[in-house]
């Protein structure tokens, strides 16, 4: 029986069972069936799902204020997670270890009352911009989903010579990404 036939069969059986059980049991049973489907192996492809150690993912934080200059890459220097080693804290650049659809997010903080413009770059092409100005310390967060090829590069860059603020005890500026499909 093929992987897809197994999944469809399990979902069909779940539909039959769900019509005659209470909600808690339905959810439990459906969850178990889906877990079994995810563990199903195809003889020619091996496991159909990635493990926690093979999914490219990273989370990094800025521990010191930084002024990277115009079009300079912000180097989020403290790495919390970096499976598949796609993020380089020395350069501030994520290089996709495998092709796929990735979700990226970053948060940056201004110096008190200062202007700040940063953007997410994909292969040196601006994708998304965050502009901040206020009377206090302001933070801005951006999220984006990108379809990457193996070797594509993603970074957060500064527009102009602005300082990205943070605090080593409370890292307000961070950058993260992971493979979603």
N, CA, C and O atoms as a DFTB+ gen file, in Angstrom:
724 C
 N C O
     1  1       0.855      -1.173       0.000
     2  2       0.000       0.000       0.000
     3  2       0.903       1.239       0.000
     4  3       1.840       1.321       0.794
     5  1       0.632       2.179      -0.867
     6  2       1.467       3.376      -0.949
     7  2       1.216       4.296       0.246
     8  3       0.206       4.166       0.938
     9  1       2.127       5.208       0.477
    10  2       2.019       6.187       1.565
    11  2       0.717       6.976       1.461
    12  3      -0.002       7.114       2.450
    13  1       0.412       7.485       0.292
    14  2      -0.788       8.314       0.114
    15  2      -2.069       7.505       0.276
    16  3      -3.054       8.007       0.818
    17  1      -2.064       6.265      -0.186
    18  2      -3.220       5.395       0.001
    19  2      -3.441       5.151       1.489
    20  3      -4.579       5.157       1.956
    21  1      -2.358       4.936       2.236
    22  2      -2.457       4.727       3.676
    23  2      -3.041       5.949       4.365
    24  3      -3.924       5.820       5.213
    25  1      -2.560       7.128       4.013
    26  2      -3.056       8.367       4.619
    27  2      -4.542       8.539       4.317
    28  3      -5.325       8.847       5.215
    29  1      -4.932       8.342       3.067
    30  2      -6.340       8.487       2.703
    31  2      -7.214       7.460       3.424
    32  3      -8.319       7.783       3.861
    33  1      -6.724       6.231       3.547
    34  2      -7.471       5.193       4.259
    35  2      -7.657       5.575       5.724
    36  3      -8.749       5.441       6.275
    37  1      -6.572       6.056       6.355
    38  2      -6.658       6.462       7.755
    39  2      -7.626       7.626       7.936
    40  3      -8.399       7.649       8.894
    41  1      -7.589       8.580       7.032
    42  2      -8.504       9.713       7.133
    43  2      -9.951       9.270       6.925
    44  3     -10.857       9.774       7.590
    45  1     -10.173       8.323       5.999
    46  2     -11.521       7.797       5.776
    47  2     -12.030       7.085       7.032
    48  3     -13.179       7.269       7.432
    49  1     -11.167       6.269       7.652
    50  2     -11.554       5.574       8.880
    51  2     -11.827       6.566      10.002
    52  3     -12.746       6.372      10.797
    53  1     -11.032       7.624      10.066
    54  2     -11.246       8.651      11.091
    55  2     -12.604       9.305      10.894
    56  3     -13.293       9.606      11.869
    57  1     -12.990       9.526       9.660
    58  2     -14.289      10.136       9.362
    59  2     -15.431       9.234       9.820
    60  3     -16.433       9.719      10.346
    61  1     -15.287       7.938       9.627
    62  2     -16.317       6.993      10.061
    63  2     -16.426       6.994      11.582
    64  3     -17.524       7.075      12.132
    65  1     -15.285       6.903      12.254
    66  2     -15.259       6.848      13.715
    67  2     -15.778       8.147      14.317
    68  3     -16.490       8.119      15.320
    69  1     -15.434       9.283      13.719
    70  2     -15.800      10.573      14.273
    71  2     -17.309      10.766      14.334
    72  3     -17.795      11.555      15.145
    73  1     -18.050      10.069      13.501
    74  2     -19.493      10.215      13.523
    75  2     -20.155       9.542      14.714
    76  3     -21.328       9.795      14.988
    77  1     -19.414       8.674      15.443
    78  2     -20.051       7.922      16.517
    79  2     -19.401       8.100      17.883
    80  3     -19.760       7.385      18.819
    81  1     -18.446       9.039      18.031
    82  2     -17.739       9.206      19.302
    83  2     -17.870      10.611      19.846
    84  3     -18.270      11.535      19.138
    85  1     -17.522      10.760      21.130
    86  2     -17.529      12.099      21.711
    87  2     -16.314      12.892      21.217
    88  3     -15.380      12.312      20.664
    89  1     -16.326      14.224      21.416
    90  2     -15.328      15.128      20.857
    91  2     -13.912      14.818      21.335
    92  3     -12.982      14.821      20.529
    93  1     -13.727      14.547      22.640
    94  2     -12.384      14.267      23.161
    95  2     -11.810      13.009      22.528
    96  3     -10.641      12.985      22.143
    97  1     -12.606      11.989      22.420
    98  2     -12.158      10.743      21.817
    99  2     -11.857      10.954      20.339
   100  3     -10.867      10.434      19.826
   101  1     -12.713      11.720      19.647
   102  2     -12.488      12.003      18.225
   103  2     -11.137      12.659      18.014
   104  3     -10.367      12.245      17.148
   105  1     -10.850      13.678      18.801
   106  2      -9.586      14.403      18.644
   107  2      -8.397      13.502      18.933
   108  3      -7.389      13.542      18.227
   109  1      -8.521      12.679      19.990
   110  2      -7.445      11.774      20.370
   111  2      -7.194      10.748      19.267
   112  3      -6.051      10.510      18.877
   113  1      -8.264      10.148      18.772
   114  2      -8.159       9.134      17.737
   115  2      -7.609       9.722      16.442
   116  3      -6.728       9.134      15.814
   117  1      -8.121      10.870      16.045
   118  2      -7.643      11.505      14.823
   119  2      -6.166      11.857      14.949
   120  3      -5.390      11.675      14.011
   121  1      -5.787      12.364      16.122
   122  2      -4.373      12.681      16.347
   123  2      -3.497      11.453      16.227
   124  3      -2.435      11.504      15.607
   125  1      -3.938      10.337      16.822
   126  2      -3.176       9.088      16.734
   127  2      -3.073       8.603      15.289
   128  3      -2.010       8.156      14.859
   129  1      -4.164       8.689      14.545
   130  2      -4.154       8.251      13.148
   131  2      -3.202       9.100      12.307
   132  3      -2.456       8.582      11.476
   133  1      -3.243      10.408      12.537
   134  2      -2.345      11.285      11.770
   135  2      -0.890      11.050      12.151
   136  3      -0.007      11.106      11.295
   137  1      -0.633      10.787      13.437
   138  2       0.733      10.483      13.860
   139  2       1.225       9.211      13.181
   140  3       2.368       9.145      12.730
   141  1       0.356       8.196      13.107
   142  2       0.711       6.962      12.414
   143  2       1.003       7.230      10.941
   144  3       1.944       6.670      10.378
   145  1       0.199       8.086      10.320
   146  2       0.398       8.404       8.904
   147  2       1.732       9.097       8.687
   148  3       2.424       8.829       7.704
   149  1       2.095       9.989       9.604
   150  2       3.366      10.708       9.467
   151  2       4.555       9.770       9.637
   152  3       5.621      10.014       9.071
   153  1       4.382       8.684      10.423
   154  2       5.476       7.747      10.648
   155  2       5.561       6.692       9.553
   156  3       6.535       5.943       9.487
   157  1       4.545       6.630       8.694
   158  2       4.509       5.640       7.608
   159  2       5.742       5.801       6.728
   160  3       6.134       6.917       6.388
   161  1       6.338       4.691       6.371
   162  2       7.523       4.741       5.519
   163  2       7.203       4.210       4.129
   164  3       6.472       3.235       3.956
   165  1       7.774       4.883       3.162
   166  2       7.669       4.420       1.790
   167  2       8.954       3.659       1.479
   168  3      10.027       4.154       1.824
   169  1       8.910       2.496       0.855
   170  2      10.116       1.709       0.639
   171  2      11.180       2.434      -0.171
   172  3      12.369       2.167       0.007
   173  1      10.788       3.337      -1.049
   174  2      11.781       3.988      -1.904
   175  2      12.186       5.375      -1.403
   176  3      13.173       5.921      -1.896
   177  1      11.478       5.962      -0.457
   178  2      11.784       7.331      -0.038
   179  2      12.166       7.444       1.430
   180  3      12.570       8.527       1.854
   181  1      12.061       6.387       2.230
   182  2      12.344       6.497       3.657
   183  2      11.248       7.281       4.348
   184  3      10.117       7.341       3.865
   185  1      11.584       7.882       5.479
   186  2      10.599       8.616       6.268
   187  2      10.068       9.810       5.488
   188  3      10.827      10.505       4.813
   189  1       8.760      10.046       5.583
   190  2       8.109      11.132       4.847
   191  2       8.121      12.461       5.599
   192  3       7.567      13.443       5.106
   193  1       8.738      12.514       6.778
   194  2       8.756      13.758       7.536
   195  2      10.165      14.036       8.040
   196  3      10.969      13.122       8.228
   197  1      10.445      15.317       8.254
   198  2      11.750      15.719       8.761
   199  2      11.737      15.673      10.281
   200  3      10.705      15.914      10.908
   201  1      12.876      15.365      10.864
   202  2      12.963      15.372      12.318
   203  2      13.370      16.761      12.803
   204  3      13.724      17.628      12.003
   205  1      13.318      16.959      14.092
   206  2      13.687      18.257      14.672
   207  2      15.130      18.624      14.381
   208  3      15.466      19.808      14.358
   209  1      15.993      17.641      14.158
   210  2      17.401      17.938      13.903
   211  2      17.691      18.166      12.425
   212  3      18.780      18.626      12.079
   213  1      16.740      17.855      11.545
   214  2      16.999      18.047      10.113
   215  2      16.235      19.226       9.515
   216  3      16.508      19.613       8.379
   217  1      15.290      19.802      10.248
   218  2      14.569      20.969       9.741
   219  2      15.451      22.203       9.923
   220  3      15.799      22.535      11.057
   221  1      15.822      22.891       8.846
   222  2      16.624      24.099       9.004
   223  2      15.852      25.147       9.802
   224  3      14.740      25.526       9.434
   225  1      16.449      25.609      10.894
   226  2      15.816      26.615      11.742
   227  2      16.902      27.359      12.510
   228  3      17.927      26.780      12.870
   229  1      16.668      28.657      12.759
   230  2      17.616      29.409      13.577
   231  2      16.893      30.504      14.343
   232  3      15.835      30.983      13.935
   233  1      17.484      30.882      15.450
   234  2      17.036      32.009      16.282
   235  2      18.302      32.679      16.784
   236  3      19.149      32.032      17.401
   237  1      18.435      33.970      16.524
   238  2      19.632      34.703      16.954
   239  2      19.218      36.053      17.514
   240  3      18.182      36.608      17.149
   241  1      20.057      36.569      18.417
   242  2      19.751      37.831      19.084
   243  2      20.936      38.782      18.974
   244  3      22.079      38.366      18.782
   245  1      20.639      40.039      19.098
   246  2      21.666      41.080      19.111
   247  2      21.993      41.364      20.571
   248  3      21.095      41.686      21.349
   249  1      23.272      41.250      20.958
   250  2      23.641      41.455      22.360
   251  2      24.249      42.832      22.625
   252  3      24.330      43.258      23.777
   253  1      24.670      43.521      21.586
   254  2      25.257      44.857      21.718
   255  2      24.651      45.765      20.663
   256  3      24.364      45.301      19.559
   257  1      24.442      47.063      20.965
   258  2      23.969      47.977      19.924
   259  2      24.912      47.920      18.721
   260  3      26.114      47.700      18.871
   261  1      24.353      48.120      17.535
   262  2      25.138      47.980      16.313
   263  2      24.759      49.052      15.304
   264  3      23.581      49.366      15.138
   265  1      25.761      49.617      14.628
   266  2      25.546      50.580      13.549
   267  2      26.219      50.003      12.302
   268  3      27.391      50.284      12.050
   269  1      25.496      49.204      11.522
   270  2      26.115      48.510      10.395
   271  2      26.397      49.379       9.171
   272  3      27.107      48.939       8.267
   273  1      25.854      50.620       9.116
   274  2      26.053      51.471       7.948
   275  2      25.017      51.201       6.869
   276  3      24.240      50.250       6.962
   277  1      25.012      52.044       5.844
   278  2      24.031      51.929       4.775
   279  2      24.192      50.605       4.037
   280  3      25.284      50.280       3.572
   281  1      23.122      49.853       3.930
   282  2      23.062      48.531       3.294
   283  2      23.927      47.499       4.010
   284  3      24.233      46.442       3.458
   285  1      24.318      47.814       5.245
   286  2      25.114      46.882       6.039
   287  2      24.242      45.828       6.682
   288  3      23.106      46.098       7.074
   289  1      24.777      44.631       6.787
   290  2      24.059      43.510       7.387
   291  2      24.134      43.629       8.911
   292  3      25.202      43.860       9.476
   293  1      22.995      43.468       9.555
   294  2      22.962      43.448      11.015
   295  2      23.380      42.047      11.451
   296  3      22.796      41.056      11.014
   297  1      24.384      41.970      12.307
   298  2      24.922      40.684      12.748
   299  2      24.340      40.333      14.115
   300  3      24.843      40.772      15.149
   301  1      23.287      39.545      14.102
   302  2      22.667      39.066      15.327
   303  2      23.599      37.993      15.881
   304  3      23.617      36.864      15.390
   305  1      24.373      38.350      16.905
   306  2      25.546      37.585      17.294
   307  2      25.334      36.428      18.266
   308  3      26.184      35.541      18.335
   309  1      24.252      36.403      19.006
   310  2      24.033      35.302      19.948
   311  2      23.051      34.311      19.338
   312  3      21.869      34.608      19.164
   313  1      23.563      33.132      19.018
   314  2      22.744      32.095      18.388
   315  2      22.118      31.223      19.466
   316  3      22.817      30.667      20.313
   317  1      20.806      31.110      19.427
   318  2      20.068      30.283      20.371
   319  2      19.813      28.908      19.768
   320  3      19.986      27.888      20.435
   321  1      19.404      28.884      18.509
   322  2      19.138      27.654      17.762
   323  2      19.720      27.815      16.369
   324  3      19.639      28.892      15.777
   325  1      20.305      26.753      15.846
   326  2      20.852      26.823      14.489
   327  2      20.979      25.410      13.911
   328  3      22.083      24.940      13.638
   329  1      19.828      24.735      13.726
   330  2      19.879      23.396      13.145
   331  2      20.242      23.526      11.668
   332  3      19.793      24.445      10.983
   333  1      21.029      22.630      11.209
   334  2      21.545      22.607       9.832
   335  2      22.551      23.734       9.568
   336  3      23.015      23.886       8.438
   337  1      22.892      24.517      10.583
   338  2      23.951      25.540      10.521
   339  2      23.783      26.523       9.363
   340  3      24.765      26.935       8.745
   341  1      22.535      26.897       9.071
   342  2      22.282      27.830       7.972
   343  2      22.597      29.274       8.307
   344  3      22.900      30.061       7.410
   345  1      22.531      29.645       9.599
   346  2      22.783      31.034       9.988
   347  2      24.236      31.201      10.430
   348  3      24.754      30.399      11.206
   349  1      24.888      32.255       9.923
   350  2      26.270      32.564      10.287
   351  2      26.271      33.857      11.105
   352  3      26.040      34.927      10.544
   353  1      26.526      33.788      12.425
   354  2      26.495      34.993      13.258
   355  2      27.625      35.970      12.954
   356  3      27.525      37.152      13.282
   357  1      28.684      35.495      12.338
   358  2      29.801      36.378      11.977
   359  2      29.421      37.298      10.823
   360  3      29.828      38.459      10.790
   361  1      28.642      36.777       9.877
   362  2      28.231      37.579       8.721
   363  2      26.817      38.117       8.858
   364  3      26.466      39.097       8.201
   365  1      25.982      37.482       9.716
   366  2      24.579      37.866       9.858
   367  2      23.702      37.334       8.738
   368  3      22.562      37.773       8.583
   369  1      24.212      36.401       7.962
   370  2      23.502      35.898       6.781
   371  2      23.042      34.455       6.989
   372  3      23.797      33.610       7.470
   373  1      21.783      34.191       6.615
   374  2      21.259      32.840       6.575
   375  2      21.398      32.337       5.150
   376  3      20.967      33.006       4.211
   377  1      21.999      31.162       4.980
   378  2      22.125      30.521       3.674
   379  2      21.304      29.235       3.718
   380  3      21.564      28.355       4.538
   381  1      20.327      29.132       2.846
   382  2      19.412      27.983       2.848
   383  2      20.169      26.684       2.582
   384  3      20.753      26.514       1.512
   385  1      20.160      25.761       3.555
   386  2      20.844      24.490       3.339
   387  2      20.060      23.545       2.424
   388  3      20.633      22.637       1.822
   389  1      18.742      23.767       2.324
   390  2      17.896      22.986       1.421
   391  2      16.865      23.924       0.805
   392  3      16.532      24.957       1.385
   393  1      16.369      23.565      -0.354
   394  2      15.312      24.354      -0.999
   395  2      14.004      24.152      -0.246
   396  3      13.774      23.095       0.341
   397  1      13.147      25.173      -0.266
   398  2      11.843      25.050       0.360
   399  2      11.243      26.405       0.686
   400  3      11.812      27.448       0.364
   401  1      10.094      26.374       1.325
   402  2       9.404      27.591       1.740
   403  2       9.789      27.858       3.198
   404  3       9.636      26.997       4.063
   405  1      10.288      29.063       3.446
   406  2      10.776      29.441       4.774
   407  2       9.978      30.622       5.319
   408  3       9.519      31.478       4.563
   409  1       9.821      30.658       6.629
   410  2       9.235      31.797       7.342
   411  2      10.383      32.510       8.062
   412  3      11.172      31.874       8.761
   413  1      10.471      33.831       7.889
   414  2      11.475      34.637       8.578
   415  2      10.777      35.719       9.382
   416  3       9.714      36.210       9.003
   417  1      11.392      36.078      10.495
   418  2      10.859      37.132      11.345
   419  2      12.028      37.879      11.979
   420  3      13.053      37.281      12.308
   421  1      11.866      39.185      12.146
   422  2      12.873      39.944      12.888
   423  2      12.190      41.051      13.667
   424  3      11.127      41.544      13.289
   425  1      12.827      41.426      14.760
   426  2      12.406      42.558      15.577
   427  2      13.632      43.422      15.811
   428  3      14.703      42.912      16.139
   429  1      13.481      44.707      15.646
   430  2      14.585      45.645      15.903
   431  2      14.083      46.761      16.819
   432  3      12.889      47.053      16.875
   433  1      15.027      47.377      17.535
   434  2      14.696      48.462      18.455
   435  2      15.569      49.676      18.153
   436  3      16.758      49.546      17.863
   437  1      14.949      50.874      18.227
   438  2      15.681      52.124      18.004
   439  2      16.329      52.597      19.299
   440  3      15.972      52.150      20.389
   441  1      17.279      53.502      19.159
   442  2      17.737      54.270      20.304
   443  2      16.618      55.232      20.662
   444  3      15.771      55.531      19.820
   445  1      16.599      55.712      21.875
   446  2      15.521      56.584      22.336
   447  2      15.373      57.804      21.423
   448  3      16.300      58.599      21.260
   449  1      14.174      57.929      20.830
   450  2      13.846      59.078      19.999
   451  2      14.530      59.126      18.640
   452  3      14.451      60.145      17.953
   453  1      15.196      58.056      18.237
   454  2      15.946      58.047      16.967
   455  2      15.168      57.328      15.869
   456  3      14.259      56.542      16.133
   457  1      15.549      57.616      14.651
   458  2      14.978      57.063      13.434
   459  2      15.714      55.752      13.113
   460  3      16.906      55.623      13.393
   461  1      15.004      54.791      12.531
   462  2      15.625      53.526      12.142
   463  2      14.874      52.944      10.951
   464  3      13.645      52.877      10.958
   465  1      15.612      52.527       9.935
   466  2      15.038      51.840       8.776
   467  2      15.873      50.592       8.527
   468  3      17.085      50.673       8.327
   469  1      15.216      49.439       8.540
   470  2      15.877      48.173       8.225
   471  2      15.006      47.412       7.231
   472  3      13.812      47.678       7.098
   473  1      15.617      46.476       6.548
   474  2      14.849      45.670       5.588
   475  2      15.405      44.266       5.501
   476  3      16.576      44.027       5.798
   477  1      14.556      43.341       5.091
   478  2      14.963      41.967       4.868
   479  2      15.397      41.837       3.412
   480  3      14.693      42.262       2.496
   481  1      16.555      41.250       3.222
   482  2      17.145      41.092       1.899
   483  2      17.195      39.613       1.523
   484  3      17.616      38.773       2.318
   485  1      16.758      39.309       0.300
   486  2      16.854      37.948      -0.234
   487  2      17.762      38.030      -1.455
   488  3      17.409      38.647      -2.460
   489  1      18.935      37.404      -1.362
   490  2      19.940      37.485      -2.428
   491  2      20.210      38.943      -2.824
   492  3      20.265      39.278      -4.008
   493  1      20.376      39.794      -1.820
   494  2      20.678      41.227      -1.967
   495  2      19.567      42.033      -2.624
   496  3      19.815      43.127      -3.132
   497  1      18.350      41.509      -2.620
   498  2      17.202      42.247      -3.145
   499  2      16.253      42.528      -1.973
   500  3      15.844      41.612      -1.259
   501  1      15.915      43.796      -1.792
   502  2      15.030      44.202      -0.695
   503  2      13.667      43.546      -0.861
   504  3      13.060      43.584      -1.931
   505  1      13.202      42.939       0.239
   506  2      11.908      42.265       0.227
   507  2      10.875      42.973       1.087
   508  3       9.695      43.018       0.737
   509  1      11.310      43.523       2.203
   510  2      10.371      44.062       3.171
   511  2      11.097      45.095       4.033
   512  3      12.237      44.868       4.438
   513  1      10.450      46.221       4.315
   514  2      11.092      47.309       5.069
   515  2      10.316      47.622       6.341
   516  3       9.085      47.593       6.365
   517  1      11.068      47.922       7.395
   518  2      10.495      48.378       8.660
   519  2      11.066      49.759       8.947
   520  3      12.283      49.934       8.991
   521  1      10.186      50.744       9.142
   522  2      10.576      52.128       9.400
   523  2      10.086      52.501      10.785
   524  3       8.908      52.323      11.095
   525  1      10.982      53.022      11.629
   526  2      10.629      53.365      13.002
   527  2      11.083      54.772      13.353
   528  3      12.173      55.197      12.970
   529  1      10.248      55.485      14.076
   530  2      10.585      56.805      14.623
   531  2       9.602      57.090      15.730
   532  3       8.392      56.949      15.552
   533  1      10.120      57.489      16.868
   534  2       9.240      57.807      17.990
   535  2       9.983      58.602      19.032
   536  3      11.157      58.932      18.861
   537  1       9.301      58.907      20.103
   538  2       9.914      59.703      21.156
   539  2      10.598      58.840      22.214
   540  3      11.306      59.358      23.078
   541  1      10.390      57.535      22.147
   542  2      10.966      56.626      23.129
   543  2      11.765      55.550      22.386
   544  3      12.150      55.745      21.233
   545  1      12.007      54.440      23.035
   546  2      12.604      53.279      22.372
   547  2      11.474      52.587      21.629
   548  3      10.503      52.152      22.248
   549  1      11.586      52.480      20.335
   550  2      10.525      51.883      19.520
   551  2      11.002      50.536      18.990
   552  3      12.182      50.360      18.687
   553  1      10.069      49.581      18.881
   554  2      10.397      48.296      18.273
   555  2       9.490      48.056      17.080
   556  3       8.343      48.502      17.050
   557  1      10.012      47.360      16.120
   558  2       9.243      46.982      14.944
   559  2       9.538      45.535      14.595
   560  3      10.679      45.080      14.680
   561  1       8.507      44.826      14.207
   562  2       8.643      43.416      13.854
   563  2       8.101      43.192      12.449
   564  3       7.088      43.776      12.066
   565  1       8.771      42.357      11.698
   566  2       8.313      42.010      10.352
   567  2       8.389      40.495      10.188
   568  3       9.265      39.840      10.752
   569  1       7.463      39.953       9.413
   570  2       7.415      38.529       9.092
   571  2       7.268      38.390       7.587
   572  3       6.596      39.193       6.940
   573  1       7.901      37.368       7.040
   574  2       7.790      37.135       5.605
   575  2       7.976      35.646       5.323
   576  3       8.681      34.947       6.051
   577  1       7.342      35.181       4.273
   578  2       7.507      33.805       3.802
   579  2       8.151      33.876       2.425
   580  3       7.666      34.580       1.539
   581  1       9.242      33.146       2.253
   582  2       9.983      33.156       0.989
   583  2      10.202      31.736       0.489
   584  3      10.433      30.818       1.277
   585  1      10.127      31.564      -0.813
   586  2      10.447      30.297      -1.454
   587  2      11.919      30.359      -1.851
   588  3      12.284      31.093      -2.770
   589  1      12.768      29.589      -1.161
   590  2      14.211      29.662      -1.383
   591  2      14.741      28.441      -2.114
   592  3      14.215      27.335      -1.987
   593  1      15.787      28.671      -2.876
   594  2      16.559      27.586      -3.478
   595  2      17.735      27.312      -2.554
   596  3      18.139      28.186      -1.787
   597  1      18.281      26.117      -2.619
   598  2      19.469      25.803      -1.827
   599  2      20.553      26.828      -2.161
   600  3      20.845      27.069      -3.333
   601  1      21.143      27.425      -1.137
   602  2      22.202      28.413      -1.326
   603  2      21.728      29.858      -1.340
   604  3      22.550      30.772      -1.261
   605  1      20.408      30.088      -1.439
   606  2      19.894      31.465      -1.368
   607  2      20.259      32.070      -0.021
   608  3      20.370      31.366       0.983
   609  1      20.445      33.400      -0.015
   610  2      20.852      34.086       1.210
   611  2      19.817      35.107       1.658
   612  3      19.234      35.825       0.846
   613  1      19.601      35.155       2.976
   614  2      18.642      36.076       3.579
   615  2      19.344      36.786       4.741
   616  3      20.050      36.159       5.530
   617  1      19.136      38.107       4.831
   618  2      19.740      38.891       5.909
   619  2      18.861      40.088       6.218
   620  3      18.023      40.478       5.405
   621  1      19.051      40.672       7.395
   622  2      18.405      41.922       7.765
   623  2      19.463      43.006       7.618
   624  3      20.554      42.906       8.180
   625  1      19.124      44.054       6.848
   626  2      20.092      45.118       6.552
   627  2      19.576      46.469       7.017
   628  3      18.374      46.680       7.180
   629  1      20.508      47.365       7.222
   630  2      20.191      48.728       7.631
   631  2      20.151      49.627       6.399
   632  3      20.940      49.466       5.468
   633  1      19.225      50.569       6.412
   634  2      19.208      51.601       5.371
   635  2      19.658      52.893       6.050
   636  3      18.970      53.407       6.932
   637  1      20.792      53.408       5.648
   638  2      21.356      54.582       6.313
   639  2      22.250      54.148       7.466
   640  3      22.437      52.957       7.711
   641  1      22.791      55.120       8.158
   642  2      23.711      54.844       9.274
   643  2      22.989      55.000      10.604
   644  3      23.225      55.959      11.340
   645  1      22.121      54.066      10.903
   646  2      21.343      54.093      12.131
   647  2      21.846      53.015      13.083
   648  3      22.438      52.022      12.660
   649  1      21.606      53.225      14.363
   650  2      22.007      52.256      15.374
   651  2      20.812      51.398      15.763
   652  3      19.729      51.897      16.067
   653  1      21.048      50.094      15.742
   654  2      20.049      49.144      16.201
   655  2      20.352      48.910      17.673
   656  3      21.461      48.513      18.030
   657  1      19.366      49.156      18.523
   658  2      19.572      49.081      19.965
   659  2      19.174      47.711      20.502
   660  3      18.337      47.019      19.923
   661  1      19.787      47.340      21.610
   662  2      19.418      46.130      22.332
   663  2      20.011      46.225      23.723
   664  3      20.664      47.212      24.064
   665  1      19.789      45.227      24.500
   666  2      20.342      45.150      25.847
   667  2      20.738      43.697      26.054
   668  3      19.951      42.794      25.769
   669  1      21.952      43.461      26.548
   670  2      22.413      42.069      26.681
   671  2      21.560      41.261      27.654
   672  3      21.451      40.042      27.521
   673  1      20.947      41.944      28.646
   674  2      20.084      41.225      29.587
   675  2      18.672      41.016      29.036
   676  3      17.991      40.059      29.405
   677  1      18.244      41.905      28.161
   678  2      16.918      41.823      27.537
   679  2      17.081      42.083      26.045
   680  3      16.907      43.215      25.595
   681  1      17.413      41.047      25.269
   682  2      17.669      41.248      23.829
   683  2      16.387      41.579      23.062
   684  3      15.594      40.695      22.740
   685  1      16.206      42.851      22.782
   686  2      15.007      43.315      22.092
   687  2      15.088      43.137      20.578
   688  3      14.066      43.168      19.893
   689  1      16.277      42.954      20.066
   690  2      16.455      42.807      18.621
   691  2      16.872      41.372      18.319
   692  3      17.823      40.854      18.905
   693  1      16.147      40.733      17.394
   694  2      16.419      39.343      17.068
   695  2      16.007      39.024      15.628
   696  3      15.299      39.795      14.980
   697  1      16.471      37.867      15.150
   698  2      16.220      37.419      13.779
   699  2      16.045      35.909      13.838
   700  3      16.828      35.222      14.494
   701  1      15.023      35.384      13.158
   702  2      14.802      33.945      13.151
   703  2      14.207      33.487      11.824
   704  3      13.655      34.281      11.063
   705  1      14.333      32.205      11.571
   706  2      13.749      31.640      10.369
   707  2      13.720      30.128      10.447
   708  3      14.497      29.514      11.179
   709  1      12.805      29.527       9.675
   710  2      12.741      28.067       9.644
   711  2      11.983      27.609       8.394
   712  3      11.189      28.347       7.811
   713  1      12.258      26.383       8.019
   714  2      11.611      25.745       6.875
   715  2      10.193      25.356       7.272
   716  3       9.985      24.696       8.290
   717  1       9.204      25.774       6.454
   718  2       7.815      25.403       6.765
   719  2       7.234      24.416       5.755
   720  3       6.261      23.728       6.064
   721  1       7.799      24.335       4.576
   722  2       7.297      23.382       3.581
   723  2       8.324      23.129       2.501
   724  3       8.073      22.353       1.580
